[in-house]
Amino acid sequence: MTSITIKFQQVWTRQFKKTVYSCCIANLVGDVKPEIVGCSFSAEMRAFDLKGTEIFATEFSPNITTFKPAAVTGKGRVELVSGDLDGFIHVMDMNGKPVWTTNLKSPVLCMDIGDMFGDERKEIVAGLENNKLVVLGNDGSVALEFTLDEPIVDCAVSWLKNVPDARIAVLLRSGKVIFIDQDGKTSPAFTLEERGTSIAFIQFRSTPLFAVGDRSGNLRLYTTEGEVVGKQELKQKIGCIDSFTEFGVVGNDVLLAVAATTDLYLFKLVADRFADEPVETSASYIRRASIKQNQERIEKEAVQKIQKMMQVSKRLRIDMMREALGMDLKTFSDKMIDWAGQFGFHIDGDFVDFENADVNGFISTLDGYFADWNTKTKTKQGKI
C-alpha cells in the first residue's frame, strides 16, 4: 500500500463556449513557465498562463481530435503535434510549417508523446478507431502497431520502475486499464470503478500514478496496483487530462490540466498526509522523519537515474538532467559550470557531452552533494 494520500488543489478554472475536447500543459511561447491550452468544439484554441490569464486565442480546426506540443524531432524546439478524424498525425513547427504527416487510415481517438524505448527520443503513441495502437518514431515512420481486442478510449506513455515492461497504459471501453510492452505483450493493470474517459501518467515524487477521469465527473489518482490515493468530484464528464512536472519552474509540484465539458481546470497535486502517520502528539516528529526518509530515497533515485542515462548515451540533454536531479535552474547552472571544469565534460548547447570525462568522479560528487545538502538542512532545521 502506498505511503501517501494526495489532494487536488484547484488553481483556477476557465469556461469555453463549447465542450473542451483536448487540453495540455506545455511551453508554447518559449519562456520559463508552461502554458495551459484548451481546444474546444467552437473551433478555437485558447492558452492561459499559470495564473489563469489568457495569453492568446486562435481558430482551430474541429477536425482535429487531439493536440499536444512537444519537441518530437530532437531539434530541441517545441513542435505542434495533432491527430485528426481522417487518420492523420501532423507535426508542425511553431510557425505552422509542416514537418511531417503520417496517414494511419483510421480516425485518431487519442495520443500521447514520450520516450517509450529509453533512448532519449520521443515517440508518438496513437489509439485509433479501428482498435489499433500505433507507435510512430520521431520521423513519422511506424515503429510498432498492435491490434487490441476491444475499443480504445485513451492511452498514456509511462515509464514504470516496478513494471519494467510497461511502456504504454491503455484505457479500454470496458473500464480496464492494461499495460503494453514494446513487443505487444499485454498485462492487466487494474479495473476502474466506473467506465473511464481519459488517462494520464504522473510521477508524483517517486511514486508513479495514473490520473483517470470518467463520465460522472470523478477524477481519481490510481497507483499501478489500482489503489485510489486521491479523488476530486467535478460532476461533469471529463474529456481530457494532462500533467506537467518541472522541478524549479513550478516548484516540485505536479500540475494537472483537466477538461470537463465546457470548463478547463488547473489543479496542483499536494501530498495530503502519510498514510502511516499517527494522529497524536508525536505526529509532527513522525512526519518529519518520514519526509526526510522519502527525500533521501528520491535523491538516491535521482543519482541512479543519471547513471542509467549515461549507460545509454554519453551525451545527455541538460533539461533532462536538471529534471532528474530536481535542482532549480540557478543552482543547476552554477553547479554544472563548476563540475564541467572539475570533471572534464563539455556543455554543447542543450546537451552535456561526457565523452572522455571523469564519469565516476562526477557520480561520486553527486552523492556527496546531496549528503552535504542534507547536513546543511539538518543544521538549519534542527535534528530530526
DRENTIKE-781248 format. One record per residue (C-alpha): residue number from 1; residue in one letter; z, y, x. Coordinates in nm, 3 decimals. Each point is the difference from the previous one (the first is absolute). Layout:
# DRENTIKE-781248
+-----+------+---------+---------+---------+
: seq : type :      pz :      py :      px :
+-----+------+---------+---------+---------+
: NUM :    A :       Z :       Y :       X :
...
+-----+------+---------+---------+---------+
This chain:
# DRENTIKE-781248
+-----+------+---------+---------+---------+
: seq : type :      pz :      py :      px :
+-----+------+---------+---------+---------+
:   1 :    M :   0.000 :   0.000 :   0.000 :
:   2 :    T :  -0.088 :   0.346 :   0.128 :
:   3 :    S :   0.277 :   0.229 :   0.124 :
:   4 :    I :  -0.102 :   0.317 :  -0.182 :
:   5 :    T :  -0.087 :   0.137 :  -0.340 :
:   6 :    I :  -0.240 :   0.289 :  -0.029 :
:   7 :    K :  -0.025 :   0.287 :  -0.244 :
:   8 :    F :  -0.296 :   0.219 :  -0.091 :
:   9 :    Q :   0.059 :   0.370 :   0.063 :
:  10 :    Q :  -0.259 :   0.201 :  -0.195 :
:  11 :    V :  -0.140 :   0.287 :   0.204 :
:  12 :    W :  -0.241 :   0.135 :  -0.260 :
:  13 :    T :  -0.246 :  -0.089 :  -0.275 :
:  14 :    R :  -0.334 :   0.159 :  -0.093 :
:  15 :    Q :  -0.203 :  -0.047 :  -0.315 :
:  16 :    F :  -0.377 :  -0.053 :  -0.028 :
:  17 :    K :  -0.227 :   0.052 :  -0.302 :
:  18 :    K :  -0.092 :  -0.369 :  -0.014 :
:  19 :    T :   0.130 :  -0.328 :   0.144 :
:  20 :    V :   0.044 :  -0.015 :   0.377 :
:  21 :    Y :  -0.161 :  -0.326 :   0.111 :
:  22 :    S :   0.028 :   0.037 :   0.379 :
:  23 :    C :   0.259 :   0.162 :   0.226 :
:  24 :    C :   0.074 :   0.008 :   0.371 :
:  25 :    I :   0.206 :   0.170 :   0.271 :
:  26 :    A :  -0.197 :   0.098 :   0.310 :
:  27 :    N :  -0.066 :   0.281 :   0.243 :
:  28 :    L :  -0.309 :   0.169 :  -0.141 :
:  29 :    V :   0.012 :   0.354 :   0.139 :
:  30 :    G :   0.080 :  -0.090 :   0.361 :
:  31 :    D :   0.349 :   0.150 :   0.027 :
:  32 :    V :   0.323 :  -0.187 :   0.077 :
:  33 :    K :   0.114 :  -0.084 :  -0.352 :
:  34 :    P :  -0.177 :  -0.224 :  -0.253 :
:  35 :    E :  -0.151 :   0.092 :  -0.334 :
:  36 :    I :   0.037 :  -0.179 :  -0.332 :
:  37 :    V :  -0.332 :  -0.055 :  -0.178 :
:  38 :    G :  -0.077 :  -0.102 :  -0.356 :
:  39 :    C :  -0.337 :  -0.088 :  -0.158 :
:  40 :    S :  -0.027 :   0.010 :  -0.379 :
:  41 :    F :  -0.242 :  -0.088 :  -0.278 :
:  42 :    S :  -0.060 :   0.372 :  -0.052 :
:  43 :    A :  -0.234 :  -0.036 :   0.302 :
:  44 :    E :   0.226 :   0.194 :   0.234 :
:  45 :    M :   0.196 :  -0.050 :   0.318 :
:  46 :    R :   0.313 :   0.207 :   0.064 :
:  47 :    A :   0.204 :   0.017 :   0.321 :
:  48 :    F :   0.361 :   0.118 :   0.037 :
:  49 :    D :   0.230 :   0.063 :   0.293 :
:  50 :    L :   0.345 :  -0.155 :   0.038 :
:  51 :    K :   0.155 :   0.278 :  -0.211 :
:  52 :    G :  -0.245 :  -0.059 :  -0.285 :
:  53 :    T :  -0.211 :   0.311 :   0.061 :
:  54 :    E :  -0.364 :  -0.062 :  -0.088 :
:  55 :    I :  -0.219 :   0.036 :   0.310 :
:  56 :    F :  -0.338 :  -0.056 :  -0.157 :
:  57 :    A :  -0.180 :  -0.150 :  -0.298 :
:  58 :    T :  -0.358 :  -0.122 :  -0.005 :
:  59 :    E :  -0.242 :  -0.194 :  -0.216 :
:  60 :    F :   0.008 :  -0.374 :   0.054 :
:  61 :    S :  -0.235 :  -0.268 :  -0.131 :
:  62 :    P :   0.151 :  -0.207 :  -0.285 :
:  63 :    N :  -0.211 :  -0.291 :   0.129 :
:  64 :    I :   0.247 :  -0.035 :   0.288 :
:  65 :    T :   0.279 :  -0.248 :  -0.075 :
:  66 :    T :   0.216 :   0.030 :   0.313 :
:  67 :    F :   0.036 :   0.254 :   0.280 :
:  68 :    K :   0.191 :   0.011 :   0.330 :
:  69 :    P :  -0.032 :   0.219 :   0.312 :
:  70 :    A :   0.041 :  -0.183 :   0.333 :
:  71 :    A :  -0.129 :  -0.003 :   0.358 :
:  72 :    V :  -0.220 :  -0.307 :  -0.049 :
:  73 :    T :  -0.271 :   0.014 :   0.265 :
:  74 :    G :   0.241 :   0.047 :   0.289 :
:  75 :    K :  -0.117 :   0.348 :   0.091 :
:  76 :    G :   0.346 :   0.146 :  -0.064 :
:  77 :    R :  -0.113 :   0.212 :  -0.294 :
:  78 :    V :   0.094 :  -0.049 :  -0.363 :
:  79 :    E :  -0.284 :  -0.126 :  -0.216 :
:  80 :    L :  -0.037 :  -0.027 :  -0.377 :
:  81 :    V :  -0.021 :  -0.358 :  -0.127 :
:  82 :    S :  -0.083 :  -0.084 :  -0.361 :
:  83 :    G :  -0.108 :  -0.289 :  -0.219 :
:  84 :    D :  -0.198 :   0.032 :  -0.322 :
:  85 :    L :  -0.111 :  -0.170 :  -0.320 :
:  86 :    D :  -0.337 :  -0.092 :   0.154 :
:  87 :    G :   0.167 :  -0.212 :   0.269 :
:  88 :    F :  -0.043 :   0.237 :   0.293 :
:  89 :    I :   0.255 :   0.085 :   0.269 :
:  90 :    H :  -0.077 :   0.345 :   0.144 :
:  91 :    V :   0.134 :   0.154 :   0.320 :
:  92 :    M :  -0.065 :   0.372 :   0.053 :
:  93 :    D :   0.123 :   0.256 :   0.248 :
:  94 :    M :   0.210 :   0.296 :  -0.111 :
:  95 :    N :  -0.316 :   0.205 :  -0.056 :
:  96 :    G :  -0.137 :  -0.254 :  -0.247 :
:  97 :    K :  -0.257 :  -0.141 :   0.243 :
:  98 :    P :  -0.052 :  -0.378 :  -0.049 :
:  99 :    V :   0.120 :  -0.219 :   0.286 :
: 100 :    W :  -0.090 :  -0.335 :  -0.157 :
: 101 :    T :  -0.031 :  -0.169 :  -0.341 :
: 102 :    T :   0.032 :  -0.368 :  -0.088 :
: 103 :    N :  -0.108 :  -0.158 :  -0.327 :
: 104 :    L :   0.243 :  -0.270 :  -0.117 :
: 105 :    K :  -0.203 :  -0.065 :  -0.318 :
: 106 :    S :   0.295 :   0.009 :  -0.240 :
: 107 :    P :   0.217 :   0.288 :  -0.126 :
: 108 :    V :   0.280 :   0.088 :   0.241 :
: 109 :    L :   0.336 :  -0.027 :  -0.177 :
: 110 :    C :   0.236 :   0.071 :   0.288 :
: 111 :    M :   0.000 :   0.080 :   0.370 :
: 112 :    D :   0.238 :   0.032 :   0.291 :
: 113 :    I :  -0.041 :   0.081 :   0.369 :
: 114 :    G :   0.195 :  -0.130 :   0.297 :
: 115 :    D :   0.002 :  -0.197 :   0.324 :
: 116 :    M :  -0.036 :  -0.350 :  -0.139 :
: 117 :    F :  -0.061 :  -0.182 :   0.329 :
: 118 :    G :   0.238 :   0.190 :   0.229 :
: 119 :    D :  -0.283 :   0.127 :   0.220 :
: 120 :    E :   0.071 :   0.372 :  -0.057 :
: 121 :    R :  -0.309 :   0.031 :  -0.219 :
: 122 :    K :  -0.001 :   0.085 :  -0.368 :
: 123 :    E :  -0.143 :  -0.240 :  -0.255 :
: 124 :    I :  -0.080 :   0.073 :  -0.365 :
: 125 :    V :   0.114 :  -0.258 :  -0.255 :
: 126 :    A :  -0.167 :   0.020 :  -0.341 :
: 127 :    G :   0.071 :  -0.196 :  -0.319 :
: 128 :    L :  -0.303 :  -0.045 :  -0.227 :
: 129 :    E :  -0.057 :  -0.063 :  -0.368 :
: 130 :    N :  -0.159 :  -0.339 :   0.080 :
: 131 :    N :   0.338 :  -0.127 :   0.138 :
: 132 :    K :  -0.111 :   0.041 :   0.361 :
: 133 :    L :   0.211 :   0.155 :   0.272 :
: 134 :    V :  -0.208 :   0.147 :   0.283 :
: 135 :    V :   0.110 :   0.123 :   0.342 :
: 136 :    L :  -0.230 :   0.253 :   0.169 :
: 137 :    G :   0.005 :   0.089 :   0.369 :
: 138 :    N :   0.007 :   0.365 :   0.105 :
: 139 :    D :  -0.381 :  -0.005 :   0.025 :
: 140 :    G :  -0.047 :  -0.113 :  -0.360 :
: 141 :    S :  -0.085 :  -0.362 :   0.078 :
: 142 :    V :   0.158 :  -0.276 :  -0.209 :
: 143 :    A :   0.259 :  -0.172 :   0.219 :
: 144 :    L :   0.156 :  -0.228 :  -0.263 :
: 145 :    E :  -0.064 :  -0.090 :  -0.362 :
: 146 :    F :   0.221 :  -0.206 :  -0.230 :
: 147 :    T :  -0.039 :  -0.105 :  -0.364 :
: 148 :    L :   0.326 :  -0.018 :  -0.196 :
: 149 :    D :   0.077 :  -0.214 :  -0.305 :
: 150 :    E :   0.093 :   0.290 :  -0.227 :
: 151 :    P :  -0.072 :   0.372 :  -0.041 :
: 152 :    I :   0.124 :   0.246 :   0.262 :
: 153 :    V :   0.205 :   0.302 :  -0.108 :
: 154 :    D :   0.087 :   0.160 :   0.335 :
: 155 :    C :   0.031 :  -0.079 :   0.371 :
: 156 :    A :   0.198 :   0.124 :   0.300 :
: 157 :    V :  -0.039 :  -0.058 :   0.373 :
: 158 :    S :   0.333 :  -0.111 :   0.144 :
: 159 :    W :   0.141 :  -0.100 :   0.336 :
: 160 :    L :   0.303 :  -0.213 :  -0.065 :
: 161 :    K :   0.214 :  -0.117 :   0.290 :
: 162 :    N :   0.165 :  -0.274 :  -0.203 :
: 163 :    V :  -0.333 :  -0.116 :  -0.149 :
: 164 :    P :  -0.235 :   0.016 :   0.302 :
: 165 :    D :  -0.299 :  -0.146 :  -0.183 :
: 166 :    A :   0.016 :   0.251 :  -0.285 :
: 167 :    R :  -0.258 :   0.269 :   0.059 :
: 168 :    I :  -0.082 :   0.094 :  -0.359 :
: 169 :    A :   0.222 :   0.012 :  -0.307 :
: 170 :    V :  -0.195 :  -0.039 :  -0.325 :
: 171 :    L :   0.130 :   0.083 :  -0.347 :
: 172 :    L :  -0.163 :  -0.230 :  -0.258 :
: 173 :    R :  -0.044 :   0.054 :  -0.371 :
: 174 :    S :   0.249 :  -0.278 :  -0.078 :
: 175 :    G :   0.276 :   0.203 :   0.167 :
: 176 :    K :   0.010 :  -0.208 :   0.316 :
: 177 :    V :  -0.001 :   0.151 :   0.348 :
: 178 :    I :  -0.158 :  -0.219 :   0.267 :
: 179 :    F :  -0.053 :   0.030 :   0.374 :
: 180 :    I :  -0.334 :  -0.073 :   0.166 :
: 181 :    D :  -0.046 :  -0.058 :   0.373 :
: 182 :    Q :  -0.315 :   0.069 :   0.202 :
: 183 :    D :  -0.125 :  -0.356 :  -0.063 :
: 184 :    G :   0.016 :   0.042 :  -0.374 :
: 185 :    K :   0.308 :  -0.219 :  -0.041 :
: 186 :    T :   0.216 :   0.117 :  -0.290 :
: 187 :    S :   0.376 :  -0.033 :  -0.041 :
: 188 :    P :   0.213 :   0.107 :  -0.297 :
: 189 :    A :   0.228 :   0.298 :   0.057 :
: 190 :    F :   0.174 :   0.075 :  -0.329 :
: 191 :    T :  -0.062 :   0.051 :  -0.372 :
: 192 :    L :   0.063 :   0.333 :  -0.171 :
: 193 :    E :   0.230 :   0.052 :  -0.295 :
: 194 :    E :  -0.292 :   0.165 :  -0.182 :
: 195 :    R :  -0.374 :   0.001 :   0.065 :
: 196 :    G :  -0.062 :   0.247 :   0.278 :
: 197 :    T :  -0.261 :   0.273 :   0.029 :
: 198 :    S :   0.036 :   0.116 :   0.361 :
: 199 :    I :   0.149 :  -0.108 :   0.334 :
: 200 :    A :   0.064 :   0.171 :   0.335 :
: 201 :    F :   0.150 :  -0.125 :   0.327 :
: 202 :    I :   0.299 :   0.191 :   0.141 :
: 203 :    Q :   0.193 :  -0.026 :   0.324 :
: 204 :    F :   0.346 :   0.134 :  -0.086 :
: 205 :    R :   0.198 :   0.021 :   0.322 :
: 206 :    S :  -0.052 :  -0.353 :   0.134 :
: 207 :    T :  -0.042 :  -0.157 :  -0.344 :
: 208 :    P :  -0.348 :  -0.080 :  -0.139 :
: 209 :    L :  -0.023 :   0.071 :  -0.372 :
: 210 :    F :  -0.254 :   0.020 :  -0.280 :
: 211 :    A :  -0.003 :   0.278 :  -0.257 :
: 212 :    V :  -0.138 :  -0.132 :  -0.329 :
: 213 :    G :  -0.072 :   0.183 :  -0.324 :
: 214 :    D :  -0.064 :  -0.147 :  -0.345 :
: 215 :    R :  -0.136 :   0.089 :  -0.344 :
: 216 :    S :   0.342 :   0.096 :  -0.136 :
: 217 :    G :   0.052 :   0.261 :   0.271 :
: 218 :    N :   0.247 :  -0.197 :   0.210 :
: 219 :    L :  -0.021 :   0.071 :   0.371 :
: 220 :    R :   0.176 :  -0.269 :   0.205 :
: 221 :    L :   0.054 :  -0.073 :   0.367 :
: 222 :    Y :  -0.021 :  -0.368 :   0.092 :
: 223 :    T :   0.088 :  -0.182 :   0.319 :
: 224 :    T :  -0.244 :  -0.266 :   0.124 :
: 225 :    E :   0.218 :  -0.258 :  -0.179 :
: 226 :    G :  -0.029 :   0.182 :  -0.332 :
: 227 :    E :   0.346 :   0.160 :  -0.008 :
: 228 :    V :   0.006 :   0.340 :  -0.175 :
: 229 :    V :   0.176 :   0.258 :   0.219 :
: 230 :    G :  -0.102 :   0.316 :  -0.186 :
: 231 :    K :  -0.120 :   0.104 :  -0.345 :
: 232 :    Q :  -0.122 :   0.317 :  -0.169 :
: 233 :    E :  -0.107 :   0.030 :  -0.365 :
: 234 :    L :  -0.290 :   0.237 :  -0.067 :
: 235 :    K :  -0.072 :  -0.124 :  -0.357 :
: 236 :    Q :  -0.375 :   0.041 :   0.053 :
: 237 :    K :  -0.255 :  -0.250 :   0.128 :
: 238 :    I :  -0.016 :   0.017 :   0.380 :
: 239 :    G :  -0.355 :   0.009 :   0.129 :
: 240 :    C :   0.037 :   0.052 :   0.374 :
: 241 :    I :   0.258 :  -0.003 :   0.283 :
: 242 :    D :  -0.034 :   0.109 :   0.362 :
: 243 :    S :   0.259 :   0.034 :   0.278 :
: 244 :    F :   0.036 :   0.208 :   0.315 :
: 245 :    T :   0.235 :  -0.031 :   0.297 :
: 246 :    E :  -0.029 :   0.229 :   0.301 :
: 247 :    F :   0.307 :   0.037 :   0.219 :
: 248 :    G :   0.060 :   0.358 :   0.108 :
: 249 :    V :  -0.231 :   0.143 :  -0.269 :
: 250 :    V :   0.199 :  -0.066 :  -0.317 :
: 251 :    G :   0.309 :  -0.128 :   0.178 :
: 252 :    N :   0.051 :  -0.374 :  -0.008 :
: 253 :    D :  -0.079 :  -0.002 :  -0.370 :
: 254 :    V :  -0.249 :  -0.204 :  -0.196 :
: 255 :    L :  -0.199 :   0.206 :  -0.247 :
: 256 :    L :  -0.152 :  -0.157 :  -0.309 :
: 257 :    A :  -0.281 :   0.148 :  -0.211 :
: 258 :    V :  -0.014 :  -0.148 :  -0.350 :
: 259 :    A :  -0.254 :   0.064 :  -0.275 :
: 260 :    A :   0.124 :  -0.066 :  -0.354 :
: 261 :    T :  -0.261 :   0.093 :  -0.265 :
: 262 :    T :  -0.051 :   0.377 :   0.040 :
: 263 :    D :   0.296 :   0.057 :   0.235 :
: 264 :    L :   0.002 :  -0.014 :   0.380 :
: 265 :    Y :   0.345 :  -0.054 :   0.154 :
: 266 :    L :   0.129 :   0.034 :   0.353 :
: 267 :    F :   0.313 :  -0.201 :   0.079 :
: 268 :    K :   0.209 :  -0.037 :   0.313 :
: 269 :    L :   0.163 :  -0.338 :   0.050 :
: 270 :    V :   0.367 :   0.019 :   0.097 :
: 271 :    A :   0.240 :  -0.278 :   0.097 :
: 272 :    D :   0.254 :   0.005 :  -0.283 :
: 273 :    R :   0.259 :  -0.228 :   0.156 :
: 274 :    F :   0.051 :  -0.310 :   0.207 :
: 275 :    A :   0.041 :  -0.297 :  -0.234 :
: 276 :    D :   0.289 :  -0.142 :   0.200 :
: 277 :    E :   0.189 :   0.330 :   0.012 :
: 278 :    P :   0.346 :  -0.039 :  -0.161 :
: 279 :    V :   0.115 :   0.273 :  -0.235 :
: 280 :    E :   0.334 :   0.077 :   0.163 :
: 281 :    T :   0.163 :   0.245 :   0.240 :
: 282 :    S :  -0.165 :  -0.166 :   0.301 :
: 283 :    A :  -0.350 :   0.045 :  -0.150 :
: 284 :    S :  -0.087 :   0.291 :   0.227 :
: 285 :    Y :   0.096 :  -0.201 :   0.308 :
: 286 :    I :  -0.207 :  -0.303 :  -0.107 :
: 287 :    R :  -0.298 :   0.217 :  -0.093 :
: 288 :    R :  -0.014 :   0.171 :   0.339 :
: 289 :    A :   0.022 :  -0.335 :   0.174 :
: 290 :    S :  -0.280 :  -0.141 :  -0.216 :
: 291 :    I :  -0.220 :   0.305 :   0.066 :
: 292 :    K :   0.060 :  -0.029 :   0.375 :
: 293 :    Q :  -0.088 :  -0.369 :  -0.003 :
: 294 :    N :  -0.311 :   0.064 :  -0.207 :
: 295 :    Q :  -0.106 :   0.285 :   0.232 :
: 296 :    E :   0.037 :  -0.215 :   0.310 :
: 297 :    R :  -0.212 :  -0.271 :  -0.164 :
: 298 :    I :  -0.271 :   0.254 :  -0.085 :
: 299 :    E :  -0.002 :   0.131 :   0.357 :
: 300 :    K :  -0.027 :  -0.350 :   0.145 :
: 301 :    E :  -0.289 :  -0.078 :  -0.235 :
: 302 :    A :  -0.169 :   0.328 :   0.101 :
: 303 :    V :  -0.003 :  -0.098 :   0.369 :
: 304 :    Q :  -0.118 :  -0.351 :  -0.088 :
: 305 :    K :  -0.282 :   0.148 :  -0.209 :
: 306 :    I :  -0.119 :   0.206 :   0.299 :
: 307 :    Q :   0.008 :  -0.314 :   0.215 :
: 308 :    K :  -0.212 :  -0.189 :  -0.254 :
: 309 :    M :  -0.248 :   0.288 :  -0.021 :
: 310 :    M :  -0.037 :  -0.009 :   0.379 :
: 311 :    Q :  -0.070 :  -0.373 :  -0.009 :
: 312 :    V :  -0.304 :   0.073 :  -0.218 :
: 313 :    S :  -0.126 :   0.307 :   0.185 :
: 314 :    K :   0.085 :   0.216 :   0.300 :
: 315 :    R :  -0.127 :   0.303 :  -0.192 :
: 316 :    L :   0.222 :   0.109 :  -0.290 :
: 317 :    R :  -0.030 :   0.277 :  -0.255 :
: 318 :    I :   0.259 :   0.274 :   0.053 :
: 319 :    D :   0.080 :   0.034 :  -0.371 :
: 320 :    M :   0.055 :  -0.377 :  -0.034 :
: 321 :    M :   0.241 :   0.005 :   0.296 :
: 322 :    R :   0.196 :   0.293 :  -0.143 :
: 323 :    E :   0.021 :  -0.165 :  -0.342 :
: 324 :    A :   0.112 :  -0.329 :   0.157 :
: 325 :    L :   0.274 :   0.173 :   0.201 :
: 326 :    G :   0.112 :   0.224 :  -0.287 :
: 327 :    M :   0.013 :   0.316 :   0.215 :
: 328 :    D :  -0.057 :   0.353 :  -0.123 :
: 329 :    L :  -0.312 :   0.172 :   0.132 :
: 330 :    K :   0.168 :   0.232 :   0.254 :
: 331 :    T :   0.226 :  -0.266 :   0.152 :
: 332 :    F :  -0.285 :  -0.249 :   0.022 :
: 333 :    S :  -0.236 :   0.252 :   0.164 :
: 334 :    D :   0.261 :   0.107 :   0.256 :
: 335 :    K :   0.100 :  -0.356 :   0.089 :
: 336 :    M :  -0.360 :  -0.124 :   0.027 :
: 337 :    I :  -0.085 :   0.270 :   0.252 :
: 338 :    D :   0.304 :  -0.095 :   0.209 :
: 339 :    W :  -0.068 :  -0.374 :  -0.028 :
: 340 :    A :  -0.369 :   0.040 :   0.084 :
: 341 :    G :   0.093 :   0.144 :   0.338 :
: 342 :    Q :   0.273 :  -0.258 :   0.053 :
: 343 :    F :  -0.194 :  -0.316 :  -0.091 :
: 344 :    G :  -0.358 :   0.094 :   0.075 :
: 345 :    F :  -0.166 :  -0.022 :  -0.341 :
: 346 :    H :  -0.260 :   0.250 :  -0.115 :
: 347 :    I :  -0.021 :   0.202 :  -0.322 :
: 348 :    D :  -0.364 :   0.018 :  -0.109 :
: 349 :    G :  -0.043 :   0.203 :  -0.320 :
: 350 :    D :   0.152 :  -0.202 :  -0.286 :
: 351 :    F :   0.065 :  -0.304 :   0.222 :
: 352 :    V :   0.236 :  -0.113 :   0.276 :
: 353 :    D :  -0.164 :  -0.212 :   0.273 :
: 354 :    F :   0.247 :  -0.247 :   0.161 :
: 355 :    E :  -0.254 :  -0.156 :   0.236 :
: 356 :    N :   0.159 :  -0.026 :   0.350 :
: 357 :    A :   0.324 :   0.151 :  -0.136 :
: 358 :    D :   0.352 :  -0.134 :   0.053 :
: 359 :    V :   0.028 :  -0.156 :  -0.347 :
: 360 :    N :   0.320 :  -0.195 :   0.071 :
: 361 :    G :   0.170 :   0.313 :   0.129 :
: 362 :    F :  -0.113 :   0.193 :  -0.307 :
: 363 :    I :   0.137 :  -0.264 :  -0.243 :
: 364 :    S :   0.328 :  -0.015 :   0.191 :
: 365 :    T :   0.030 :   0.379 :  -0.020 :
: 366 :    L :  -0.060 :  -0.009 :  -0.378 :
: 367 :    D :   0.292 :  -0.242 :  -0.037 :
: 368 :    G :   0.214 :   0.230 :   0.215 :
: 369 :    Y :  -0.111 :   0.309 :  -0.192 :
: 370 :    F :   0.121 :  -0.138 :  -0.334 :
: 371 :    A :   0.325 :  -0.127 :   0.155 :
: 372 :    D :   0.064 :   0.341 :   0.156 :
: 373 :    W :  -0.083 :   0.176 :  -0.328 :
: 374 :    N :   0.247 :  -0.222 :  -0.188 :
: 375 :    T :   0.271 :   0.076 :   0.258 :
: 376 :    K :  -0.050 :   0.374 :  -0.041 :
: 377 :    T :   0.002 :  -0.032 :  -0.378 :
: 378 :    K :   0.322 :  -0.201 :   0.010 :
: 379 :    T :   0.161 :   0.263 :   0.225 :
: 380 :    K :  -0.090 :   0.277 :  -0.246 :
: 381 :    Q :   0.103 :  -0.185 :  -0.316 :
: 382 :    G :   0.297 :  -0.195 :   0.132 :
: 383 :    K :   0.031 :  -0.373 :   0.051 :
: 384 :    I :  -0.081 :  -0.226 :  -0.289 :
+-----+------+---------+---------+---------+
